[in-house]
Amino acid sequence: MIDKKWIGAKTDWIPITVTSKQIEQFCQTIDEKNPLYLDKHAAKKAGYEDILLPPTYPILFWQRLKIPWLIGDFTMIQSEQSFSYKQTLIANKRYHCQIDLKKLRTRGKQQFIVHRLSIVDKDKLAATSDTTMVLRYTEE
């Protein structure tokens, strides 16, 4: 089980750049057809410098971060997720990301954890995503 000492812990900051091709693949997966996510000309016409990341795309940033407190023999179930944007995220731009453990509650062989993914653009907070997960531990 995750020890309460991890509350407030943060991962290292990592750089992330999402390519147009990665966004296109994501849009195919979720059957997204909005031209702002797929067509650079449509995005430029709307005032953006490149295509936009769909609002839920940052969940994939988790795959790139090493989260030292998420080790052990458990099943992880996502129960809630929210996104908050200070600015629109766009393709081919370098962002920096970090995850921190905000809350931890234990009930029997389950733990409820809340993480915040922070996305920064040139030292300015661009977006956050709060994710609540349930960890179910196997019997020993």
Backbone as a printed PyTorch tensor [residue, N CA C, xyz], in Angstrom:
tensor([[[  0.8430,  -1.1870,   0.0000],
         [  0.0000,   0.0000,   0.0000],
         [  0.8830,   1.2430,   0.0000]],

        [[  0.3360,   2.3050,  -0.5300],
         [  1.0740,   3.5620,  -0.5580],
         [  1.0870,   4.1480,   0.8480]],

        [[  2.2500,   4.4860,   1.3320],
         [  2.4140,   5.0960,   2.6490],
         [  1.9830,   6.5630,   2.5750]],

        [[  1.3580,   7.0460,   3.6460],
         [  0.9000,   8.4420,   3.6860],
         [  2.0390,   9.4470,   3.5510]],

        [[  3.2650,   8.9950,   3.7770],
         [  4.4080,   9.9030,   3.6350],
         [  4.5260,  10.4310,   2.2080]],

        [[  3.9000,   9.7380,   1.2380],
         [  3.9740,  10.1530,  -0.1620],
         [  3.0440,  11.3220,  -0.4780]],

        [[  2.0920,  11.6240,   0.3980],
         [  1.1900,  12.7520,   0.1250],
         [  2.0320,  14.0110,  -0.0470]],

        [[  1.8080,  14.7100,  -1.1390],
         [  2.5870,  15.9040,  -1.4590],
         [  3.7930,  15.6220,  -2.3400]],

        [[  4.1040,  14.3380,  -2.5440],
         [  5.2450,  13.9830,  -3.3980],
         [  4.9590,  14.3650,  -4.8440]],

        [[  6.0330,  14.6740,  -5.5620],
         [  5.9170,  15.0850,  -6.9640],
         [  6.9120,  14.3090,  -7.8130]],

        [[  6.5110,  14.0550,  -9.0440],
         [  7.4360,  13.4380,  -9.9880],
         [  8.4100,  14.5080, -10.4690]],

        [[  9.4300,  14.0610, -11.1660],
         [ 10.3060,  15.0170, -11.8420],
         [  9.5220,  15.6820, -12.9670]],

        [[  9.9030,  16.8970, -13.2990],
         [  9.3400,  17.5670, -14.4720],
         [  9.9230,  16.9050, -15.7110]],

        [[  9.0820,  16.6700, -16.7100],
         [  9.5830,  16.1260, -17.9690],
         [  9.0600,  16.9690, -19.1300]],

        [[  9.8500,  17.0870, -20.1930],
         [  9.3730,  17.8010, -21.3750],
         [  8.5040,  16.8800, -22.2330]],

        [[  7.4480,  17.4470, -22.7890],
         [  6.5710,  16.6880, -23.6850],
         [  6.2160,  17.5650, -24.8800]],

        [[  6.3900,  17.0020, -26.0600],
         [  5.9490,  17.6330, -27.2970],
         [  5.0630,  16.6210, -28.0090]],

        [[  3.8600,  17.0280, -28.3610],
         [  2.9210,  16.1450, -29.0420],
         [  2.9050,  16.5230, -30.5200]],

        [[  3.1360,  15.5490, -31.3690],
         [  3.1610,  15.8110, -32.8070],
         [  1.7520,  15.7760, -33.4020]],

        [[  1.6280,  16.3490, -34.5650],
         [  0.3530,  16.3110, -35.2910],
         [ -0.0690,  14.8720, -35.5570]],

        [[  0.8890,  14.0220, -35.8760],
         [  0.5960,  12.6080, -36.1500],
         [  0.0310,  11.9170, -34.9080]],

        [[  0.5970,  12.2040, -33.7410],
         [  0.0860,  11.6080, -32.4970],
         [ -1.3490,  12.0630, -32.2300]],

        [[ -1.6300,  13.3290, -32.5010],
         [ -2.9940,  13.8360, -32.3090],
         [ -3.9450,  13.1650, -33.2930]],

        [[ -3.5080,  13.0110, -34.5180],
         [ -4.3290,  12.3420, -35.5340],
         [ -4.6660,  10.9140, -35.0980]],

        [[ -3.6860,  10.1830, -34.5900],
         [ -3.9230,   8.8100, -34.1290],
         [ -4.8990,   8.7850, -32.9530]],

        [[ -4.7370,   9.7230, -32.0250],
         [ -5.6390,   9.8120, -30.8790],
         [ -7.0630,  10.0930, -31.3580]],

        [[ -7.2090,  11.0300, -32.2860],
         [ -8.5340,  11.3800, -32.8090],
         [ -9.1920,  10.1890, -33.5060]],

        [[ -8.4070,   9.4030, -34.2220],
         [ -8.9570,   8.1940, -34.8500],
         [ -9.4520,   7.2260, -33.7850]],

        [[ -8.6990,   7.0890, -32.7190],
         [ -9.0570,   6.1610, -31.6430],
         [-10.3660,   6.5500, -30.9720]],

        [[-10.5660,   7.8420, -30.7480],
         [-11.7760,   8.2910, -30.0480],
         [-12.8660,   8.7600, -31.0140]],

        [[-12.6330,   8.5800, -32.3160],
         [-13.5800,   8.9690, -33.3650],
         [-13.8990,  10.4690, -33.3160]],

        [[-12.8590,  11.2590, -33.1150],
         [-12.9820,  12.7250, -33.0750],
         [-12.7780,  13.2760, -34.4840]],

        [[-13.6960,  14.1340, -34.9330],
         [-13.6310,  14.6550, -36.2990],
         [-13.4810,  16.1740, -36.3640]],

        [[-13.3670,  16.8330, -35.2350],
         [-13.2620,  18.2930, -35.2180],
         [-12.0230,  18.7250, -36.0060]],

        [[-12.1880,  19.5720, -37.0340],
         [-11.0460,  19.9790, -37.8590],
         [ -9.9700,  20.7520, -37.0920]],

        [[-10.3010,  21.3490, -35.9610],
         [ -9.2840,  22.0630, -35.1790],
         [ -8.2310,  21.1030, -34.6270]],

        [[ -8.5840,  19.8200, -34.5250],
         [ -7.6510,  18.8060, -34.0410],
         [ -6.9470,  18.0620, -35.1770]],

        [[ -7.4170,  18.2730, -36.4010],
         [ -6.9260,  17.4670, -37.5200],
         [ -6.3690,  18.2660, -38.6950]],

        [[ -6.7890,  19.5070, -38.8360],
         [ -6.4480,  20.2910, -40.0240],
         [ -5.7390,  21.5830, -39.6130]],

        [[ -4.4520,  21.6680, -39.9420],
         [ -3.6580,  22.8360, -39.5540],
         [ -4.2300,  24.1270, -40.1440]],

        [[ -4.7530,  24.0560, -41.3690],
         [ -5.3240,  25.2540, -42.0030],
         [ -6.5660,  25.7310, -41.2500]],

        [[ -7.3980,  24.7960, -40.8220],
         [ -8.5920,  25.1520, -40.0450],
         [ -8.1870,  25.7730, -38.7090]],

        [[ -7.1630,  25.2110, -38.0810],
         [ -6.6900,  25.7470, -36.8010],
         [ -6.1140,  27.1510, -36.9860]],

        [[ -5.3290,  27.3480, -38.0410],
         [ -4.7490,  28.6760, -38.3020],
         [ -5.8470,  29.6900, -38.6000]],

        [[ -6.8500,  29.2750, -39.3640],
         [ -7.9750,  30.1580, -39.6850],
         [ -8.7140,  30.5800, -38.4110]],

        [[ -8.7260,  29.6950, -37.4200],
         [ -9.3860,  29.9870, -36.1360],
         [ -8.4760,  30.7790, -35.1890]],

        [[ -7.2320,  31.0730, -35.6360],
         [ -6.3420,  31.9080, -34.8330],
         [ -5.2680,  31.1750, -34.0530]],

        [[ -5.1000,  29.8940, -34.2980],
         [ -4.0870,  29.1090, -33.5920],
         [ -2.8780,  28.8830, -34.4900]],

        [[ -1.7200,  28.6510, -33.8800],
         [ -0.5110,  28.4500, -34.6820],
         [ -0.3660,  27.0290, -35.2100]],

        [[ -1.1260,  26.0830, -34.6700],
         [ -1.0790,  24.6920, -35.1270],
         [ -2.3600,  24.0100, -34.6540]],

        [[ -2.5020,  22.7160, -34.9880],
         [ -3.7000,  22.0090, -34.5390],
         [ -3.7040,  21.9020, -33.0140]],

        [[ -4.8930,  21.7390, -32.4670],
         [ -5.0700,  21.7050, -31.0190],
         [ -5.0340,  20.2740, -30.4960]],

        [[ -4.6490,  20.1430, -29.2430],
         [ -4.7750,  18.8530, -28.5700],
         [ -6.2140,  18.7210, -28.0890]],

        [[ -6.8720,  17.5920, -28.3440],
         [ -8.2020,  17.3840, -27.7710],
         [ -8.1240,  17.5080, -26.2470]],

        [[ -9.2020,  17.9500, -25.6230],
         [ -9.1710,  18.2270, -24.1760],
         [ -8.7170,  17.0710, -23.2970]],

        [[ -8.9850,  15.8400, -23.6970],
         [ -8.6010,  14.7000, -22.8650],
         [ -7.2310,  14.1250, -23.2280]],

        [[ -6.5660,  14.6750, -24.2240],
         [ -5.2720,  14.1330, -24.6570],
         [ -4.2340,  14.0690, -23.5290]],

        [[ -4.1570,  15.0580, -22.6430],
         [ -3.1120,  15.0190, -21.6090],
         [ -3.1140,  13.7840, -20.7060]],

        [[ -4.1790,  12.9980, -20.7160],
         [ -4.1440,  11.7710, -19.9190],
         [ -3.0150,  10.8610, -20.4070]],

        [[ -2.6410,  10.9930, -21.6800],
         [ -1.5470,  10.1780, -22.2190],
         [ -0.1880,  10.6120, -21.6820]],

        [[ -0.0940,  11.8000, -21.1210],
         [  1.1780,  12.2620, -20.5580],
         [  1.6210,  11.3710, -19.3990]],

        [[  0.6430,  10.7430, -18.7310],
         [  0.9510,   9.8360, -17.6220],
         [  1.9180,   8.7480, -18.0560]],

        [[  1.8000,   8.2970, -19.3010],
         [  2.6470,   7.2040, -19.7920],
         [  4.1220,   7.5750, -19.7890]],

        [[  4.4200,   8.8470, -19.8080],
         [  5.8040,   9.3080, -19.9040],
         [  6.4340,   9.6110, -18.5460]],

        [[  5.6090,   9.6980, -17.5100],
         [  6.0980,  10.0760, -16.1830],
         [  6.3620,   8.8470, -15.3200]],

        [[  7.4490,   8.8730, -14.5940],
         [  7.7510,   7.8100, -13.6290],
         [  7.1730,   8.2390, -12.2880]],

        [[  6.2570,   7.4260, -11.7580],
         [  5.5570,   7.7610, -10.5210],
         [  6.0100,   6.7650,  -9.4550]],

        [[  6.9750,   7.1510,  -8.6140],
         [  7.6080,   6.1940,  -7.6980],
         [  6.6810,   5.6030,  -6.6400]],

        [[  5.6090,   6.2640,  -6.2960],
         [  4.7280,   5.7350,  -5.2570],
         [  3.6990,   4.7550,  -5.8320]],

        [[  3.5890,   4.6620,  -7.1480],
         [  2.6440,   3.7250,  -7.7560],
         [  3.3460,   2.4200,  -8.1180]],

        [[  3.8170,   1.7300,  -7.1020],
         [  4.4170,   0.4170,  -7.3070],
         [  3.7270,  -0.5530,  -6.3570]],

        [[  3.6470,  -1.7830,  -6.7500],
         [  3.0120,  -2.7730,  -5.8950],
         [  2.0680,  -3.6440,  -6.6930]],

        [[  1.4460,  -4.5600,  -5.9970],
         [  0.5350,  -5.5140,  -6.6160],
         [ -0.8970,  -5.0510,  -6.3680]],

        [[ -1.4340,  -4.3070,  -7.3170],
         [ -2.7850,  -3.7870,  -7.1750],
         [ -3.4330,  -3.6400,  -8.5420]],

        [[ -4.7390,  -3.5390,  -8.5140],
         [ -5.5130,  -3.1950,  -9.6990],
         [ -5.8960,  -1.7330,  -9.5570]],

        [[ -5.6800,  -0.9580, -10.6170],
         [ -5.9780,   0.4740, -10.5610],
         [ -7.2110,   0.7540, -11.4120]],

        [[ -8.1700,   1.4490, -10.8160],
         [ -9.3980,   1.8270, -11.5020],
         [ -9.5310,   3.3430, -11.4170]],

        [[ -9.6880,   3.9680, -12.5610],
         [ -9.8950,   5.4210, -12.5610],
         [-11.3600,   5.6840, -12.2570]],

        [[-11.6330,   6.5420, -11.2780],
         [-13.0260,   6.8070, -10.9260],
         [-13.4910,   8.2000, -11.3330]],

        [[-12.5940,   9.1690, -11.3470],
         [-12.9600,  10.5320, -11.7540],
         [-11.7870,  11.1770, -12.4610]],

        [[-12.1230,  12.1420, -13.3320],
         [-11.0730,  12.9050, -13.9900],
         [-11.6530,  14.2380, -14.4200]],

        [[-10.8660,  15.2870, -14.2340],
         [-11.2870,  16.6120, -14.6900],
         [-10.0840,  17.3350, -15.2770]],

        [[-10.3730,  18.2530, -16.1800],
         [ -9.3350,  19.0400, -16.8330],
         [ -9.6630,  20.5100, -16.6640]],

        [[ -8.6420,  21.3140, -16.4480],
         [ -8.8010,  22.7630, -16.3290],
         [ -7.7170,  23.4130, -17.1840]],

        [[ -8.1430,  24.2950, -18.0690],
         [ -7.2060,  24.9130, -19.0020],
         [ -7.0930,  26.4140, -18.7840]],

        [[ -5.8460,  26.8990, -18.7200],
         [ -5.5490,  28.3320, -18.6980],
         [ -5.2790,  28.8060, -20.1250]],

        [[ -4.8720,  27.8590, -20.9710],
         [ -4.6280,  28.1480, -22.3810],
         [ -4.8520,  26.8740, -23.1770]],

        [[ -5.0550,  27.0390, -24.4580],
         [ -5.2310,  25.9060, -25.3530],
         [ -3.8760,  25.2590, -25.6090]],

        [[ -3.8280,  23.9400, -25.5700],
         [ -2.5930,  23.2130, -25.8640],
         [ -2.5580,  22.8960, -27.3560]],

        [[ -1.4030,  23.1040, -27.9630],
         [ -1.2890,  22.9070, -29.4020],
         [ -0.1730,  21.9240, -29.7480]],

        [[ -0.2590,  21.4000, -30.9510],
         [  0.7220,  20.4280, -31.4390],
         [  2.0780,  21.0770, -31.6500]],

        [[  3.0990,  20.2420, -31.5640],
         [  4.4760,  20.6240, -31.9000],
         [  5.0300,  21.7490, -31.0280]],

        [[  4.5090,  21.8500, -29.8270],
         [  4.9880,  22.8380, -28.8610],
         [  5.4800,  22.0770, -27.6360]],

        [[  6.5780,  22.5250, -27.0730],
         [  7.1600,  21.8370, -25.9190],
         [  6.5290,  22.3430, -24.6220]],

        [[  5.9930,  21.3970, -23.8550],
         [  5.4370,  21.6680, -22.5340],
         [  6.2550,  20.8800, -21.5200]],

        [[  6.1010,  21.2230, -20.2570],
         [  6.7200,  20.4540, -19.1770],
         [  5.6030,  19.9880, -18.2520]],

        [[  5.7230,  18.7370, -17.7940],
         [  4.6600,  18.1240, -17.0020],
         [  5.1990,  17.4910, -15.7310]],

        [[  4.3230,  17.4590, -14.7400],
         [  4.6450,  16.8630, -13.4470],
         [  3.3490,  16.3500, -12.8340]],

        [[  3.4450,  15.2670, -12.0680],
         [  2.2950,  14.7370, -11.3280],
         [  2.6110,  14.8160,  -9.8450]],

        [[  1.6120,  15.2620,  -9.0650],
         [  1.7960,  15.2100,  -7.6160],
         [  0.6160,  14.4990,  -6.9650]],

        [[  0.9210,  13.8460,  -5.8520],
         [ -0.0810,  13.1100,  -5.0880],
         [ -0.7320,  14.0810,  -4.1130]],

        [[ -2.0140,  14.3770,  -4.3450],
         [ -2.7300,  15.3740,  -3.5430],
         [ -3.3930,  14.7720,  -2.3020]],

        [[ -4.0320,  13.6060,  -2.4750],
         [ -4.7780,  13.0020,  -1.3660],
         [ -4.6240,  11.4880,  -1.4050]],

        [[ -4.7430,  10.8930,  -0.2270],
         [ -4.6560,   9.4390,  -0.0910],
         [ -5.5390,   9.0230,   1.0800]],

        [[ -6.4400,   8.0830,   0.8090],
         [ -7.3050,   7.5640,   1.8650],
         [ -7.3370,   6.0490,   1.7410]],

        [[ -7.1920,   5.3650,   2.8630],
         [ -7.1830,   3.9030,   2.8720],
         [ -8.4590,   3.3970,   3.5280]],

        [[ -9.0640,   2.4060,   2.8730],
         [-10.2400,   1.7420,   3.4360],
         [-10.0930,   0.2500,   3.1550]],

        [[ -9.7580,  -0.4960,   4.1820],
         [ -9.5440,  -1.9340,   4.0130],
         [ -8.3810,  -2.2020,   3.0730]],

        [[ -8.6250,  -3.0030,   2.0430],
         [ -7.5930,  -3.3330,   1.0560],
         [ -7.6940,  -2.4330,  -0.1730]],

        [[ -8.2880,  -1.2570,   0.0090],
         [ -8.3950,  -0.2900,  -1.0860],
         [ -7.8040,   1.0430,  -0.6600]],

        [[ -7.2640,   1.7430,  -1.6360],
         [ -6.8180,   3.1100,  -1.3970],
         [ -7.4290,   4.0030,  -2.4640]],

        [[ -7.8370,   5.1750,  -2.0400],
         [ -8.3810,   6.1820,  -2.9380],
         [ -7.3350,   7.2830,  -3.0270]],

        [[ -6.8790,   7.5690,  -4.2370],
         [ -5.8050,   8.5400,  -4.4070],
         [ -6.2130,   9.6030,  -5.4230]],

        [[ -5.7720,  10.8210,  -5.1590],
         [ -6.0220,  11.9340,  -6.0750],
         [ -4.6760,  12.4850,  -6.5170]],

        [[ -4.4930,  12.5380,  -7.8220],
         [ -3.2820,  13.0910,  -8.4240],
         [ -3.6310,  14.3500,  -9.2020]],

        [[ -2.6670,  15.2280,  -9.3180],
         [ -2.7990,  16.3870, -10.2040],
         [ -1.6520,  16.3690, -11.2010]],

        [[ -2.0130,  16.3890, -12.4630],
         [ -1.0540,  16.5510, -13.5510],
         [ -1.0000,  18.0420, -13.8610]],

        [[  0.1800,  18.6250, -13.7780],
         [  0.3670,  20.0410, -14.1080],
         [  1.1300,  20.1360, -15.4180]],

        [[  0.6420,  21.0000, -16.2990],
         [  1.2570,  21.2100, -17.6070],
         [  1.6570,  22.6730, -17.6900]],

        [[  2.9420,  22.9030, -17.9370],
         [  3.4940,  24.2550, -17.9240],
         [  4.0230,  24.6020, -19.3090]],

        [[  3.7760,  25.8450, -19.7010],
         [  4.2910,  26.3890, -20.9560],
         [  5.1670,  27.5860, -20.6080]],

        [[  6.4580,  27.4450, -20.7810],
         [  7.4160,  28.5240, -20.4880],
         [  7.2150,  29.0950, -19.0850]],

        [[  7.2380,  28.2410, -18.0920],
         [  7.1180,  28.6130, -16.6760],
         [  5.7500,  29.1660, -16.2890]],

        [[  4.7670,  29.0280, -17.1480],
         [  3.4190,  29.5020, -16.8560],
         [  2.4650,  28.3040, -16.9070]],

        [[  1.6370,  28.1540, -15.8640],
         [  0.7050,  27.0300, -15.8240],
         [ -0.2610,  27.1150, -17.0040]],

        [[ -0.2970,  26.0620, -17.8170],
         [ -1.1660,  26.0230, -18.9920],
         [ -2.4310,  25.2100, -18.7220]],

        [[ -2.2950,  24.1220, -17.9500],
         [ -3.4420,  23.2500, -17.7000],
         [ -3.1510,  22.3270, -16.5240]],

        [[ -4.2320,  21.8190, -15.9460],
         [ -4.1250,  20.7900, -14.9120],
         [ -5.1740,  19.7200, -15.1840]],

        [[ -4.9070,  18.5450, -14.6700],
         [ -5.8730,  17.4590, -14.7280],
         [ -5.8400,  16.7430, -13.3870]],

        [[ -6.9820,  16.6870, -12.7320],
         [ -7.0960,  15.9550, -11.4720],
         [ -7.7090,  14.5900, -11.7620]],

        [[ -7.0820,  13.5560, -11.2380],
         [ -7.5280,  12.1870, -11.4740],
         [ -7.6580,  11.4620, -10.1390]],

        [[ -8.8290,  10.8830,  -9.9180],
         [ -9.0640,  10.0690,  -8.7290],
         [ -9.0420,   8.6070,  -9.1480]],

        [[ -8.2820,   7.8230,  -8.4080],
         [ -8.1590,   6.3960,  -8.7060],
         [ -8.4210,   5.5800,  -7.4530]],

        [[ -8.8740,   4.3720,  -7.6810],
         [ -9.0390,   3.3990,  -6.6080],
         [ -8.0160,   2.2980,  -6.8580]],

        [[ -7.2120,   2.0210,  -5.8600],
         [ -6.2500,   0.9200,  -5.9330],
         [ -6.8020,  -0.2250,  -5.0990]],

        [[ -6.9630,  -1.3730,  -5.7260],
         [ -7.4340,  -2.5690,  -5.0160],
         [ -6.2740,  -3.5440,  -4.9270]],

        [[ -5.9120,  -3.8610,  -3.7070],
         [ -4.7640,  -4.7290,  -3.4630],
         [ -5.1930,  -6.1800,  -3.4050]],

        [[ -4.3250,  -7.0510,  -3.9160],
         [ -4.6100,  -8.4820,  -3.9060],
         [ -4.3280,  -9.0460,  -2.5240]],

        [[ -4.9930, -10.1390,  -2.2280],
         [ -4.7760, -10.8270,  -0.9380],
         [ -3.3800, -11.4240,  -0.9220]],

        [[ -2.7400, -11.4290,   0.2260],
         [ -1.4020, -12.0340,   0.3360],
         [ -1.4860, -13.3350,   1.0740]]])
